[in-house]
Amino acid sequence: MLISIKYPQKPKEGFFRQMLKECNLVYSPPSEYIGCDTFLNINYNSLGVSHTVIRHGLKSIKDSIFIGIALSKINTNDNLRLKGFPGPTGKQWDANENFYPAYKVPYKLYNEKYVSQNFNGDIAGIYEFKLNPKYPFMKKYSNCLIVFVHKNNIADFEVIYCYNDDSKNKIEKLIAQTKTILKFRS
């Protein structure tokens, strides 16, 4: 598994804010973080299969923590265009099921009521994205947890928490605050 960063282009100013509007999301960055629009690919393995594209990054001022945000607007037209192709679940492609981790990694789904009340979403969960110790993310971060949230026919988002062992004790609290960082509008 190889994790690398590619900078294919400089992000357009305001691109992230535009994506927030298109995906009907409310964003409130955590305090003590510096944010910027970005265009980072996280590659899963030596074949260079792209896992996700981080559109906005937040770097902790105090700790060794990086938060990445990936957004994906749902396009149900893909259901017709990709007819006959399997989706991440192995069944027929469905744009509303694309949020499941594609690499068959174990994930935990949150309670439906919790997801509805805290994210205004339909489905959400969390999983560990195993990083190769030889290739830490951004040449710095050795651990990664990803919270994914889906709202039918609207969008998916991921909040990607990259951190080191010395910041591990702060990650659970930070993940619990995900609902204050990003959620769908009511």
C-alpha positions in Angstrom: 0.0 0.0 0.0 1.5 3.3 -1.1 0.2 6.7 0.0 1.3 9.6 -2.0 0.3 13.1 -2.8 -0.2 14.6 -6.2 -0.7 18.3 -7.0 -2.2 18.1 -10.4 -3.4 21.7 -10.4 -3.8 24.6 -8.1 -7.3 24.7 -6.7 -9.5 27.6 -7.9 -10.1 30.2 -5.3 -13.4 29.6 -3.6 -13.8 26.1 -5.2 -14.4 24.5 -1.8 -17.0 27.1 -0.8 -18.8 26.5 -4.2 -18.8 22.7 -3.6 -20.3 23.2 -0.1 -23.2 25.1 -1.7 -23.7 22.5 -4.4 -23.6 19.7 -1.9 -26.0 21.6 0.5 -23.5 21.5 3.4 -22.9 23.7 6.4 -19.2 24.0 7.3 -17.7 25.3 10.6 -14.0 24.8 10.9 -12.6 23.8 14.4 -10.7 26.4 16.3 -6.9 26.2 16.5 -6.7 24.9 12.9 -5.4 26.6 9.8 -7.4 25.8 6.7 -6.9 26.1 2.9 -8.4 24.8 -0.3 -6.3 22.1 -1.7 -6.2 19.3 -4.2 -4.6 16.2 -2.6 -5.0 12.6 -3.8 -4.7 9.8 -1.3 -3.5 6.8 -3.2 -4.3 3.4 -1.7 -1.7 1.1 -3.2 1.3 0.8 -5.5 -1.0 0.8 -8.5 -1.9 4.4 -7.7 -5.6 3.7 -7.2 -7.0 7.0 -6.0 -9.1 6.7 -2.8 -10.3 10.2 -2.5 -9.5 13.8 -3.4 -9.2 16.1 -0.4 -10.6 19.5 -1.4 -10.0 21.3 1.9 -7.3 20.8 4.5 -7.0 21.8 8.1 -3.7 21.7 10.0 -3.6 21.8 13.8 -1.7 24.7 15.3 -0.9 22.7 18.5 -0.9 19.0 17.6 0.3 16.6 14.9 -3.2 16.4 13.3 -4.4 17.1 9.7 -8.1 17.0 8.8 -9.0 16.6 5.1 -12.4 17.1 3.6 -13.6 15.3 0.5 -16.9 16.1 -1.1 -18.8 14.3 -3.9 -22.1 15.4 -5.4 -24.5 12.6 -6.2 -25.2 12.1 -9.9 -28.0 9.6 -10.4 -27.4 9.8 -14.1 -24.4 7.6 -13.5 -26.8 4.8 -12.7 -27.8 4.6 -16.4 -24.4 5.4 -17.7 -22.8 2.7 -15.6 -25.5 0.1 -16.1 -23.9 -3.4 -15.9 -20.9 -2.2 -13.9 -20.6 -3.3 -10.3 -20.4 -0.7 -7.5 -18.4 -0.8 -4.3 -20.9 -3.2 -2.8 -20.5 -5.7 -5.6 -24.1 -5.2 -6.8 -25.2 -3.1 -9.8 -23.8 0.4 -9.7 -25.9 2.8 -7.7 -24.8 6.4 -7.1 -26.5 6.3 -3.7 -24.2 3.4 -2.6 -20.9 4.8 -3.8 -20.0 6.1 -0.3 -19.2 2.6 1.1 -15.4 2.0 1.5 -14.4 0.6 -1.9 -11.4 -1.5 -0.6 -13.5 -3.9 1.5 -12.0 -2.5 4.7 -14.1 -3.1 7.9 -16.2 -0.1 8.8 -18.7 0.7 11.5 -22.0 2.3 10.6 -23.5 4.9 13.0 -27.0 4.6 14.4 -29.6 5.9 11.9 -31.1 8.3 14.4 -27.7 9.7 15.3 -26.9 10.3 11.7 -30.2 12.0 11.0 -30.0 14.2 14.1 -26.3 15.2 13.9 -25.5 15.2 10.2 -29.0 15.5 8.6 -27.8 12.6 6.5 -29.1 9.1 5.7 -26.0 6.9 6.4 -22.7 7.5 8.1 -19.8 5.5 9.4 -16.2 5.3 10.3 -13.2 3.2 9.2 -9.5 3.0 9.6 -7.5 3.7 6.4 -4.3 1.8 6.9 -1.3 3.8 5.9 2.0 2.2 4.8 4.6 3.0 7.5 7.2 3.5 4.8 5.1 6.2 3.2 3.3 8.4 5.8 0.7 10.8 4.5 2.3 14.1 3.6 5.6 12.5 4.8 4.3 13.1 8.3 1.2 11.3 9.4 1.2 7.6 10.2 -2.5 7.0 11.2 -5.8 7.8 9.4 -9.5 7.5 10.4 -12.2 8.4 7.9 -15.8 9.5 8.8 -18.1 9.2 5.8 -21.6 10.6 5.5 -24.2 10.2 2.8 -27.4 11.9 1.9 -29.5 10.2 -0.7 -29.6 12.0 -4.1 -27.6 14.9 -2.7 -23.9 14.2 -1.8 -21.3 12.3 0.1 -18.6 13.7 2.3 -15.6 12.3 4.1 -13.7 13.9 7.0 -10.3 12.4 7.0 -8.3 12.5 10.2 -4.5 12.0 9.8 -2.5 11.9 12.9 0.5 10.5 14.7 0.7 8.3 17.8 1.5 11.3 20.0 -1.9 12.8 19.1 -3.9 9.6 19.3 -5.5 10.5 22.6 -7.1 13.7 21.0 -8.6 11.9 18.0 -11.7 10.4 19.6 -12.8 13.7 20.9 -12.1 15.4 17.6 -14.1 12.7 15.7 -17.0 13.2 18.1 -17.0 16.8 17.0 -17.3 15.9 13.3 -20.9 16.9 13.4 -19.9 20.5 14.3 -17.5 20.7 11.4 -19.6 19.5 8.5 -23.3 18.5 8.1 -26.1 18.7 5.5 -28.5 21.7 5.7 -31.9 20.8 7.2 
